[in-house]
Amino acid sequence: MEAGFMEGARGGIFYVLHPPVGLLRGAVLYAHPFAEEMNKSRRMAALQARLLAAHGFAVLMPDHYGCGDSAGDFGEATWDGWIDDLAAAAELLHSRYNAPLTLWGLRTGCLLLSELLARGIAPERCLFWQPVTSGELYLNQFLRLRTASEMMAGGKESVKALREALARGETLEVAGYMLSPALAQPLAGARLAPPACPAHWMEVVMDEGAELPPASCRVVDAWRAEGASVSVSTVPGEPFWNTQEIREVPALLDASLKCLLEAD
């Protein structure tokens, strides 16, 4: 494992690079999820990166600006800045390993990768873990963390009122994170678009053999109707990105490795 800093749009971006073991099969760029979901999923992401590296994939894992190890504070982060930093990370990865590129995202990381694709990045494939398909719905869910906390304290804030405050240019504290309009407003406008390359959509479900949730099925069906190549897999496990304790889902690691090896 190699760790270091790369030059980002607004400051130093910390990254971890897992070099490939043996024959180089491909390069993988990871986009992590939002706020506390990032912290909850660090172990699963690291386990997957190590597993992929052990089978010949170079895996680059940048830490978004303001997300702890990189420069800046969360309240200073912008959505466009995160996309710029991912584009710079893709260039760094390509300069080190001239190999077929896989874009791997988790939750809102998939939204970021979708916008990165719109900038002309042309990967061999995309690997989407539990993708968020609507930034607006996700933002509302995030803001409900604050309204729930306020309700327990006797307050009566609403998601609508918080959205209006963001629209006025106010920065809000939500679950210990300072959320700026420059981050919240573009997130609200983000939508997961079908990539031009093959996509592998993977979700964690409670019961083995369970199908995708209806909302995800509708998106996948719409993508296929537009001619997109998308494969779907479900694996049993706990939603590690928002569990109280750190959790592992070995079946997801194995399924993701198998997916990339079969596509190689």
PAZAPA-4460 file (N, C-alpha, C; in steps of 0.05 Angstrom, whole numbers, plus 32768, in hexadecimal, padded with zeros to 4 digits):
% residues 264
    n_x    n_y    n_z   ca_x   ca_y   ca_z    c_x    c_y    c_z   seq   type   mol
   8011   7FE8   8000   8000   8000   8000   8011   8019   8000     1      M     A
   8009   802C   7FF0   8018   8046   7FEE   8004   805C   7FF6     2      E     A
   800D   806F   8006   7FFC   8085   800E   800B   809F   8007     3      A     A
   7FFC   80B4   8000   8009   80CD   7FFA   7FF4   80E3   7FF5     4      G     A
   7FFD   80F9   7FEA   7FEC   8110   7FE3   7FEF   8117   7FC6     5      F     A
   7FD9   811D   7FB9   7FDA   8127   7F9E   7FCE   8143   7F9E     6      M     A
   7FD4   8152   7F89   7FCA   816E   7F88   7FAD   816E   7F7F     7      E     A
   7F9C   8179   7F90   7F7F   817B   7F89   7F77   8196   7F80     8      G     A
   7F5E   819A   7F7B   7F54   81B3   7F71   7F58   81CA   7F85     9      A     A
   7F56   81C3   7F9F   7F58   81D8   7FB4   7F6E   81D2   7FC9    10      R     A
   7F7B   81BB   7FC7   7F8F   81B4   7FDA   7F98   8197   7FD8    11      G     A
   7FA8   818F   7FEA   7FB3   8174   7FE9   7F9D   815F   7FEE    12      G     A
   7F9D   814B   7FDC   7F8A   8135   7FDE   7F99   811B   7FE6    13      I     A
   7F92   8111   7FFE   7F9F   80F9   8007   7F94   80E1   7FF8    14      F     A
   7FA6   80CE   7FF2   7F9D   80B6   7FE4   7FAC   809E   7FEE    15      Y     A
   7FA0   8087   7FEA   7FAC   806D   7FEF   7FAC   805E   7FD5    16      V     A
   7FC3   8054   7FCE   7FC6   8044   7FB5   7FCE   8028   7FBC    17      L     A
   7FBE   8015   7FB2   7FC5   7FF8   7FB6   7FD0   7FEE   7F9B    18      H     A
   7FEB   7FEB   7F9A   7FF7   7FE1   7F81   7FEE   7FC4   7F7B    19      P     A
   7FEE   7FBD   7F61   7FE6   7FA2   7F5A   7FFB   7F8D   7F61    20      P     A
   7FF3   7F76   7F68   8005   7F60   7F6D   8006   7F4F   7F54    21      V     A
   801E   7F4A   7F4A   8021   7F3A   7F32   8019   7F49   7F19    22      G     A
   800E   7F3A   7F06   8006   7F46   7EEC   7FF1   7F5B   7EEF    23      L     A
   7FF5   7F72   7EE3   7FE2   7F88   7EE4   7FC9   7F82   7ED3    24      L     A
   7FB2   7F80   7EE0   7F99   7F7B   7ED2   7F89   7F94   7ECB    25      R     A
   7F8C   7FA8   7EDC   7F7C   7FC0   7ED8   7F81   7FD4   7EEE    26      G     A
   7F75   7FEC   7EEB   7F77   8001   7EFF   7F5B   8008   7F09    27      A     A
   7F58   800E   7F23   7F3E   8013   7F2F   7F40   802E   7F3E    28      V     A
   7F2D   8040   7F39   7F2A   8059   7F48   7F11   8058   7F59    29      L     A
   7F15   805C   7F73   7EFE   805A   7F86   7EF4   8076   7F8E    30      Y     A
   7EDA   8079   7F8F   7ECD   8092   7F98   7EBC   808B   7FB1    31      A     A
   7EC4   8096   7FC8   7EB7   808F   7FE1   7E9D   809E   7FE6    32      H     A
   7E8D   8095   7FF8   7E73   80A1   7FFD   7E75   80BA   800E    33      P     A
   7E5D   80C3   8017   7E5A   80DE   8023   7E5B   80DD   8042    34      F     A
   7E69   80F0   804D   7E68   80F5   806A   7E6E   80DC   807A    35      A     A
   7E5C   80D5   808D   7E62   80BF   809F   7E61   80A4   8091    36      E     A
   7E53   80A2   807A   7E54   8089   806B   7E70   8082   8062    37      E     A
   7E80   8097   805D   7E9C   8092   8055   7EAB   8084   806C    38      M     A
   7EA7   808E   8084   7EB5   8082   809B   7EAC   8065   80A0    39      N     A
   7E92   8060   809E   7E88   8046   80A4   7E91   8031   808F    40      K     A
   7E97   803B   8077   7E9E   8028   8061   7EBC   8026   805C    41      S     A
   7ECC   8034   806B   7EE9   8033   8066   7EF4   8017   8066    42      R     A
   7EEC   8007   8079   7EF7   7FEC   807B   7EEF   7FDB   8063    43      R     A
   7ED6   7FDC   805B   7ECD   7FCC   8044   7EDC   7FD5   802B    44      M     A
   7EE0   7FEF   8027   7EEE   7FF9   8010   7F0B   7FF0   8010    45      A     A
   7F18   7FF1   8028   7F34   7FE9   802A   7F36   7FCB   8024    46      A     A
   7F24   7FBB   802F   7F25   7F9E   802A   7F22   7F98   800C    47      L     A
   7F0F   7FA6   7FFF   7F0C   7FA1   7FE2   7F25   7FAA   7FD2    48      Q     A
   7F30   7FC0   7FDA   7F48   7FCA   7FCB   7F5F   7FB6   7FCE    49      A     A
   7F63   7FAB   7FE6   7F78   7F98   7FEA   7F73   7F7F   7FDA    50      R     A
   7F5A   7F76   7FDA   7F54   7F5E   7FCB   7F58   7F62   7FAD    51      L     A
   7F50   7F78   7FA2   7F54   7F7E   7F86   7F72   7F80   7F80    52      L     A
   7F81   7F8D   7F91   7F9E   7F90   7F8D   7FAC   7F75   7F8C    53      A     A
   7FA3   7F63   7F9E   7FAE   7F48   7F9F   7FAA   7F38   7F86    54      A     A
   7F96   7F41   7F75   7F90   7F33   7F5C   7F98   7F44   7F44    55      H     A
   7FAA   7F57   7F47   7FB5   7F65   7F31   7FA9   7F80   7F2A    56      G     A
   7F99   7F8B   7F3B   7F8D   7FA6   7F35   7F9A   7FBB   7F46    57      F     A
   7FA2   7FD1   7F39   7FAC   7FE9   7F48   7F93   7FF9   7F51    58      A     A
   7F91   7FFE   7F6B   7F7A   800C   7F75   7F82   8026   7F83    59      V     A
   7F77   803C   7F79   7F7C   8057   7F84   7F64   8060   7F93    60      L     A
   7F68   8068   7FAC   7F52   8070   7FBE   7F58   808D   7FC8    61      M     A
   7F4F   80A1   7FBB   7F52   80BD   7FC4   7F3E   80C4   7FDA    62      P     A
   7F46   80D5   7FEC   7F35   80DF   8001   7F2B   80FB   7FF8    63      D     A
   7F11   80FF   7FF5   7F07   8118   7FEB   7F10   8130   7FFC    64      H     A
   7F12   8147   7FEF   7F19   8160   7FFD   7F06   8164   8015    65      Y     A
   7F12   816A   802C   7F01   8170   8044   7EF6   8158   8052    66      G     A
   7F00   8140   804A   7EF4   8128   8056   7F06   811A   806A    67      C     A
   7F18   8129   8076   7F28   811D   808C   7F46   811D   8087    68      G     A
   7F4F   810C   8075   7F6C   810A   8070   7F76   811E   805C    69      D     A
   7F65   8127   804A   7F6D   813B   8036   7F6B   8157   8042    70      S     A
   7F74   816B   8033   7F73   8186   803C   7F56   8190   803F    71      A     A
   7F53   81A5   804E   7F39   81B2   8050   7F26   81A5   8064    72      G     A
   7F10   81B4   806A   7EFB   81AA   807B   7EE2   81A3   806A    73      D     A
   7ED1   8192   8075   7EBA   8189   8066   7EA9   81A1   805D    74      F     A
   7EA7   81B5   806E   7E96   81CC   8068   7EA1   81DC   8051    75      G     A
   7EBA   81D8   8049   7EC6   81E6   8033   7EC5   81D6   8019    76      E     A
   7EBC   81BD   801A   7EBC   81AC   8003   7EA6   81B4   7FEF    77      A     A
   7EAB   81B0   7FD5   7E97   81B4   7FC1   7E94   819B   7FB0    78      T     A
   7E7C   8198   7FA5   7E77   8180   7F94   7E89   8181   7F7B    79      W     A
   7E8B   8197   7F6E   7E9B   8199   7F56   7EB9   8195   7F5D    80      D     A
   7EC1   819E   7F74   7EDD   8199   7F7D   7EE3   817C   7F80    81      G     A
   7ED0   816D   7F8B   7ED3   8150   7F8E   7ED6   8143   7F73    82      W     A
   7EC6   814B   7F5F   7EC8   8140   7F44   7EE3   8147   7F38    83      I     A
   7EEC   815F   7F3C   7F07   8167   7F32   7F1D   8156   7F3D    84      D     A
   7F1B   8150   7F57   7F2F   8140   7F65   7F2F   8123   7F5B    85      D     A
   7F17   8119   7F55   7F15   80FE   7F4A   7F21   80FD   7F2E    86      L     A
   7F1D   8112   7F1E   7F29   8113   7F04   7F48   8114   7F06    87      A     A
   7F52   8122   7F19   7F6F   8123   7F1D   7F7A   8108   7F27    88      A     A
   7F6A   80FA   7F37   7F72   80E0   7F41   7F72   80CC   7F29    89      A     A
   7F5F   80CE   7F17   7F5F   80BD   7F00   7F78   80C1   7EEF    90      A     A
   7F80   80DA   7EEC   7F99   80E0   7EDD   7FB1   80D4   7EEB    91      E     A
   7FB2   80D7   7F05   7FC9   80CC   7F14   7FCA   80AD   7F11    92      L     A
   7FB3   80A1   7F13   7FB2   8083   7F10   7FBB   807B   7EF5    93      L     A
   7FB2   8089   7EE0   7FBA   8083   7EC5   7FD7   8087   7EC0    94      H     A
   7FE3   809B   7ECD   7FFF   80A0   7EC9   8010   808A   7ED6    95      S     A
   8005   807D   7EEB   8014   8068   7EF8   800F   804D   7EEC    96      R     A
   7FF6   8049   7EE2   7FEE   802E   7ED8   7FDD   8032   7EBF    97      Y     A
   7FE9   802D   7EA8   7FDB   8030   7E8E   7FCC   8016   7E8A    98      N     A
   7FB5   8014   7E96   7FA5   7FFB   7E95   7F87   8002   7E94    99      A     A
   7F77   7FEF   7E8C   7F5A   7FF4   7E8B   7F50   7FFE   7EA6   100      P     A
   7F3F   8013   7EA5   7F36   8021   7EBD   7F1B   8018   7EC6   101      L     A
   7F18   8012   7EDF   7EFE   800D   7EEC   7EF8   8024   7EFF   102      T     A
   7EE0   8030   7EFD   7ED7   8044   7F10   7EC5   8036   7F24   103      L     A
   7ECD   8037   7F3E   7EBF   8029   7F53   7EB4   803E   7F67   104      W     A
   7E9A   803E   7F6B   7E8E   8051   7F7D   7E7C   8044   7F91   105      G     A
   7E7A   8051   7FA8   7E67   8047   7FBD   7E54   805E   7FC4   106      L     A
   7E3A   8058   7FC3   7E26   806C   7FCB   7E28   8086   7FBA   107      R     A
   7E2C   809D   7FC7   7E2E   80B6   7FB8   7E47   80B7   7FA7   108      T     A
   7E5B   80A6   7FAD   7E72   80A4   7F9C   7E6A   809D   7F7F   109      G     A
   7E55   808E   7F7C   7E4B   8087   7F61   7E41   80A0   7F53   110      C     A
   7E34   80B2   7F61   7E2B   80CB   7F55   7E43   80DC   7F4B   111      L     A
   7E58   80DD   7F5C   7E70   80EB   7F54   7E7C   80DF   7F3A   112      L     A
   7E7D   80C5   7F3A   7E89   80B7   7F22   7E77   80BC   7F0A   113      L     A
   7E5D   80BD   7F0D   7E4B   80C2   7EF7   7E51   80DE   7EEA   114      S     A
   7E57   80F1   7EFB   7E5E   810C   7EF1   7E7A   810C   7EE5   115      E     A
   7E8C   80FC   7EF1   7EA7   80F9   7EE6   7EA6   80EE   7EC9   116      L     A
   7E94   80DB   7EC5   7E91   80CF   7EAA   7E87   80E4   7E96   117      L     A
   7E76   80F6   7EA0   7E6C   810B   7E8E   7E82   811E   7E85   118      A     A
   7E99   811E   7E93   7EAF   812F   7E8C   7EC2   8122   7E77   119      R     A
   7EBB   810A   7E6F   7ECB   80FD   7E5A   7EDD   80E6   7E63   120      G     A
   7EDD   80E0   7E7D   7EED   80C9   7E86   7EE0   80B0   7E7A   121      I     A
   7EF1   809E   7E6F   7EE6   8087   7E60   7EF2   806D   7E6C   122      A     A
   7EE5   8063   7E81   7EEE   804A   7E8E   7EE6   8031   7E7E   123      P     A
   7EF3   801B   7E85   7EEB   8002   7E7A   7ED0   7FF8   7E85   124      E     A
   7ECC   7FFF   7E9F   7EB3   7FF6   7EAC   7EAF   8007   7EC5   125      R     A
   7E97   8006   7ED0   7E90   8012   7EEA   7E86   7FFD   7EFD   126      C     A
   7E8E   8000   7F16   7E85   7FEE   7F2B   7E76   8000   7F40   127      L     A
   7E5C   7FFD   7F42   7E4C   800D   7F54   7E43   7FFD   7F6B   128      F     A
   7E4B   8005   7F83   7E42   7FF8   7F9C   7E2B   8009   7FA8   129      W     A
   7E14   7FFD   7FAB   7DFD   800A   7FB8   7DFA   8027   7FAE   130      Q     A
   7DF8   802B   7F94   7DF8   8046   7F8A   7DE0   8057   7F92   131      P     A
   7DE6   8070   7F99   7DD1   8084   7F9C   7DCA   808E   7F81   132      V     A
   7DB0   808D   7F7A   7DA8   8095   7F5F   7D9E   80B2   7F5E   133      T     A
   7D95   80BD   7F74   7D8B   80D8   7F75   7D99   80E8   7F8B   134      S     A
   7DA8   80FC   7F84   7DB5   810D   7F98   7DA1   811C   7FA9   135      G     A
   7D8B   8124   7F9D   7D77   8133   7FAC   7D6B   8122   7FC3   136      E     A
   7D64   8109   7FBD   7D59   80F8   7FD1   7D6E   80F2   7FE7   137      L     A
   7D87   80EF   7FDF   7D9C   80EA   7FF2   7DA0   8102   8005   138      Y     A
   7DA0   811A   7FF9   7DA3   8132   8009   7D8D   8135   801E   139      L     A
   7D74   8130   8015   7D5E   8131   8028   7D61   811D   803F   140      N     A
   7D6A   8105   8038   7D6F   80F1   804D   7D85   80FA   8060   141      Q     A
   7D9A   8107   8055   7DAF   8111   8066   7DA5   8127   8079   142      F     A
   7D95   8139   806E   7D8A   814F   807E   7D77   8145   8094   143      L     A
   7D6B   812E   808F   7D59   8123   80A4   7D68   811A   80BD   144      R     A
   7D83   8116   80BA   7D93   8111   80D2   7D91   8129   80E5   145      L     A
   7D91   8141   80DA   7D8F   8159   80EA   7D73   815D   80F5   146      R     A
   7D5F   8159   80E4   7D44   815D   80EE   7D3D   8149   8104   147      T     A
   7D47   8131   8101   7D42   811D   8116   7D4F   8125   8130   148      A     A
   7D68   812F   812E   7D76   8138   8146   7D68   8150   8153   149      S     A
   7D5E   8162   8143   7D50   8179   814D   7D35   8171   815A   150      E     A
   7D28   815D   814E   7D0F   8154   8159   7D13   8148   8175   151      M     A
   7D29   813A   8179   7D2E   812E   8193   7D34   8144   81A8   152      M     A
   7D3E   815B   819E   7D44   8171   81B0   7D2C   8184   81B3   153      A     A
   7D16   817D   81A6   7CFE   818D   81A8   7CFB   81A1   8192   154      G     A
   7D0C   81A1   817E   7D0A   81B3   8167   7CF7   81A9   8152   155      G     A
   7CF2   81BA   813E   7CDF   81B3   8129   7CE9   81BB   810D   156      K     A
   7D03   81B8   8109   7D0E   81BD   80EE   7D03   81A9   80DA   157      E     A
   7D01   81B2   80C1   7CF8   81A1   80AC   7D0D   81A0   8096   158      S     A
   7D0C   818A   8086   7D1F   8188   8070   7D1B   819F   805C   159      V     A
   7D02   81A7   8058   7CFC   81BD   8046   7D09   81D7   8050   160      K     A
   7D08   81DC   806A   7D14   81F4   8075   7D32   81F3   8072   161      A     A
   7D3E   81DC   8076   7D5B   81D9   8073   7D63   81DD   8056   162      L     A
   7D54   81D2   8043   7D5A   81D6   8027   7D58   81F4   8020   163      R     A
   7D45   8202   802B   7D42   821E   8025   7D5A   822E   8031   164      E     A
   7D64   8225   8048   7D7B   8232   8054   7D94   822F   8042   165      A     A
   7D97   8217   8037   7DAD   8212   8025   7DAB   8223   800C   166      L     A
   7D92   8225   8002   7D8D   8235   7FEA   7D94   8253   7FEF   167      A     A
   7D92   825C   8008   7D99   8277   800F   7DB7   827B   8012   168      R     A
   7DC6   8265   8011   7DE3   8267   8014   7DED   8261   802F   169      G     A
   7DDC   8256   8041   7DE4   824F   805C   7DF2   8234   805D   170      E     A
   7E06   8232   806E   7E13   8218   8074   7E07   820C   808D   171      T     A
   7E00   81F3   808B   7DF2   81E5   80A1   7E04   81D0   80AE   172      L     A
   7E00   81CC   80C8   7E0D   81B5   80D5   7DF9   819E   80D5   173      E     A
   7E02   8187   80CB   7DF1   816F   80CA   7E02   8158   80D4   174      V     A
   7DFA   814C   80EA   7E07   8135   80F5   7E25   8139   80F8   175      A     A
   7E2C   8151   8100   7E48   8157   8105   7E58   8160   80ED   176      G     A
   7E4A   8162   80D6   7E57   816B   80BD   7E4C   8186   80B4   177      Y     A
   7E5E   8198   80AC   7E56   81B2   80A2   7E50   81AF   8084   178      M     A
   7E37   81B3   807D   7E2D   81AF   8062   7E29   81CA   8054   179      L     A
   7E3A   81D0   8040   7E38   81E9   8032   7E25   81E7   801A   180      S     A
   7E1A   81FD   8011   7E0A   81FD   7FF8   7E1A   81F4   7FE0   181      P     A
   7E34   81F9   7FDF   7E45   81F1   7FC9   7E48   81D3   7FC6   182      A     A
   7E42   81C6   7FDC   7E42   81A8   7FDB   7E26   819D   7FD9   183      L     A
   7E14   81A9   7FE8   7DF9   819F   7FE9   7DE9   81A3   7FD0   184      A     A
   7DEB   81BA   7FC4   7DDA   81C0   7FAD   7DE1   81AF   7F94   185      Q     A
   7DFB   81AC   7F8D   7E02   819B   7F77   7DFB   817D   7F7D   186      P     A
   7DFE   8175   7F96   7DF7   815A   7F9E   7DD9   8156   7F98   187      L     A
   7DC8   8169   7F9F   7DAC   8167   7F9B   7DA5   8164   7F7D   188      A     A
   7DB6   816F   7F6C   7DB0   816E   7F4F   7DBD   8156   7F42   189      G     A
   7DCC   8146   7F51   7DDA   812F   7F44   7DC7   8118   7F40   190      A     A
   7DCA   810B   7F29   7DBB   80F3   7F22   7DCE   80DE   7F17   191      R     A
   7DC9   80C5   7F1D   7DDA   80B0   7F13   7DD2   80AA   7EF6   192      L     A
   7DE4   80AE   7EE4   7DDF   80AA   7EC7   7DEB   8090   7EBE   193      A     A
   7DE0   8084   7EA9   7DEC   806B   7E9F   7E07   8070   7E92   194      P     A
   7E1B   8062   7E99   7E35   8066   7E8C   7E36   8059   7E71   195      P     A
   7E49   8063   7E60   7E4C   8058   7E46   7E59   803C   7E46   196      A     A
   7E68   8037   7E5C   7E76   801E   7E5F   7E64   800A   7E6E   197      C     A
   7E6C   7FF0   7E6F   7E5D   7FDD   7E7F   7E5D   7FE5   7E9D   198      P     A
   7E47   7FE1   7EAA   7E45   7FE8   7EC6   7E3C   7FCF   7ED6   199      A     A
   7E48   7FCD   7EEE   7E41   7FB6   7F00   7E35   7FC3   7F19   200      H     A
   7E1C   7FBE   7F1D   7E0C   7FCA   7F33   7E09   7FB5   7F49   201      W     A
   7E14   7FBA   7F61   7E13   7FA7   7F77   7E07   7FB3   7F8F   202      M     A
   7DF5   7FA4   7F9C   7DE8   7FAE   7FB4   7DE8   7F98   7FC9   203      E     A
   7DE9   7FA1   7FE2   7DE8   7F90   7FF9   7DCB   7F8E   8002   204      V     A
   7DC1   7F75   8005   7DA5   7F70   800D   7DA5   7F5F   8027   205      V     A
   7D8F   7F5F   8034   7D8E   7F50   804E   7D8D   7F32   804A   206      M     A
   7D7F   7F29   8035   7D7C   7F0C   8031   7D89   7F03   8018   207      D     A
   7D96   7EEC   8019   7DA4   7EE1   8001   7D90   7EDC   7FEB   208      E     A
   7D97   7EE4   7FD3   7D85   7EE0   7FBC   7D70   7EF6   7FB8   209      G     A
   7D6F   7F09   7FCB   7D5B   7F1F   7FC8   7D62   7F30   7FB0   210      A     A
   7D4E   7F3B   7FA3   7D52   7F4C   7F8C   7D58   7F69   7F94   211      E     A
   7D5F   7F79   7F80   7D63   7F95   7F84   7D4A   7FA2   7F8E   212      L     A
   7D4C   7FB7   7F9E   7D34   7FC6   7FA6   7D26   7FD2   7F8D   213      P     A
   7D0C   7FD6   7F8E   7CFE   7FE0   7F77   7D09   7FFA   7F6B   214      P     A
   7D12   800C   7F7C   7D1D   8026   7F72   7D36   8021   7F61   215      A     A
   7D47   800E   7F6A   7D5F   8008   7F5B   7D57   7FFA   7F41   216      S     A
   7D44   7FE8   7F42   7D3B   7FD9   7F2A   7D31   7FEC   7F15   217      C     A
   7D23   8001   7F1D   7D18   8014   7F0A   7D2F   8023   7EFB   218      R     A
   7D44   8029   7F0A   7D5B   8037   7EFD   7D69   8024   7EEA   219      V     A
   7D6E   800C   7EF3   7D7C   7FF8   7EE2   7D6C   7FF3   7EC9   220      V     A
   7D52   7FEF   7ECC   7D41   7FEA   7EB4   7D42   8002   7EA1   221      D     A
   7D42   801A   7EAB   7D43   8032   7E9A   7D5E   8033   7E8C   222      A     A
   7D73   802C   7E9A   7D8D   802C   7E8D   7D8E   8018   7E76   223      W     A
   7D84   8000   7E7B   7D84   7FEB   7E67   7D73   7FF3   7E4F   224      R     A
   7D5D   8001   7E54   7D4C   800B   7E3F   7D5A   801F   7E2D   225      A     A
   7D6E   802D   7E39   7D7E   8040   7E2A   7D96   8033   7E1C   226      E     A
   7D99   8019   7E20   7DAE   800A   7E13   7DC7   8007   7E24   227      G     A
   7DC6   800E   7E3D   7DDD   800B   7E4F   7DE2   7FED   7E55   228      A     A
   7DFB   7FE6   7E59   7E02   7FCB   7E61   7E07   7FCB   7E7F   229      S     A
   7DF4   7FBF   7E8E   7DF6   7FBF   7EAB   7DEF   7FA4   7EB6   230      V     A
   7E01   7F99   7EC6   7DFC   7F80   7ED4   7DF6   7F86   7EF1   231      S     A
   7DE5   7F75   7EFD   7DDC   7F7A   7F18   7DE2   7F62   7F2A   232      V     A
   7DEC   7F68   7F42   7DF2   7F53   7F55   7DE8   7F5C   7F71   233      S     A
   7DDD   7F4A   7F81   7DD7   7F4F   7F9D   7DE6   7F3B   7FAE   234      T     A
   7DEE   7F44   7FC5   7DFC   7F32   7FD8   7DF0   7F36   7FF4   235      V     A
   7DEF   7F21   8004   7DE3   7F25   801F   7DF7   7F32   8032   236      P     A
   7DED   7F43   8043   7DFE   7F50   8057   7DF1   7F68   8064   237      G     A
   7E00   7F76   8074   7DF5   7F8E   8082   7DFE   7FA7   8072   238      E     A
   7DEE   7FBC   8074   7DF6   7FD5   8067   7E0D   7FE3   8075   239      P     A
   7E25   7FDA   806F   7E3D   7FE1   807E   7E42   7FFF   807E   240      F     A
   7E38   800E   806A   7E3C   802B   8068   7E2D   803B   807D   241      W     A
   7E1A   802F   808A   7E0B   803E   809F   7E04   802E   80B7   242      N     A
   7E12   8017   80BC   7E0E   8008   80D4   7E1B   8016   80EC   243      T     A
   7E11   8010   8104   7E1D   801C   811C   7E3A   8014   8120   244      Q     A
   7E3F   7FFA   811D   7E5A   7FEF   811F   7E65   7FEA   8103   245      E     A
   7E7F   7FE9   8101   7E8C   7FE3   80E7   7E85   7FC6   80DF   246      I     A
   7E7C   7FC2   80C7   7E74   7FA8   80BE   7E82   7FA1   80A4   247      R     A
   7E84   7F87   809F   7E90   7F7D   8086   7E7B   7F6C   8077   248      E     A
   7E7D   7F6D   805D   7E6C   7F5C   804C   7E7E   7F4D   8038   249      V     A
   7E89   7F37   8041   7E9C   7F28   8030   7E90   7F20   8015   250      P     A
   7E76   7F1B   8013   7E6A   7F13   7FFA   7E6C   7F29   7FE5   251      A     A
   7E6C   7F42   7FEE   7E6E   7F59   7FDC   7E8B   7F5B   7FD1   252      L     A
   7E9E   7F56   7FE2   7EBA   7F56   7FD9   7EBF   7F41   7FC4   253      L     A
   7EB6   7F29   7FCA   7EBA   7F13   7FB7   7EAC   7F17   7F9C   254      D     A
   7E93   7F21   7F9E   7E83   7F26   7F86   7E90   7F3B   7F74   255      A     A
   7E9A   7F50   7F81   7EA7   7F66   7F72   7EC1   7F5D   7F65   256      S     A
   7ED1   7F4D   7F73   7EE9   7F42   7F67   7EE2   7F30   7F4F   257      L     A
   7ECF   7F1F   7F53   7EC7   7F0D   7F3D   7EBE   7F1D   7F25   258      K     A
   7EAF   7F32   7F2A   7EA5   7F43   7F14   7EBC   7F4F   7F04   259      C     A
   7ED0   7F59   7F11   7EE6   7F66   7F03   7EF8   7F51   7EF5   260      L     A
   7EFB   7F3A   7F02   7F0B   7F25   7EF5   7EFE   7F1A   7EDC   261      L     A
   7EE4   7F17   7EDD   7ED6   7F0C   7EC6   7ED6   7F20   7EAF   262      E     A
   7ED6   7F3A   7EB6   7ED6   7F4E   7EA1   7EF2   7F53   7E96   263      A     A
   7F07   7F49   7EA4   7F22   7F4D   7E9B   7F28   7F3F   7E81   264      D     A
***
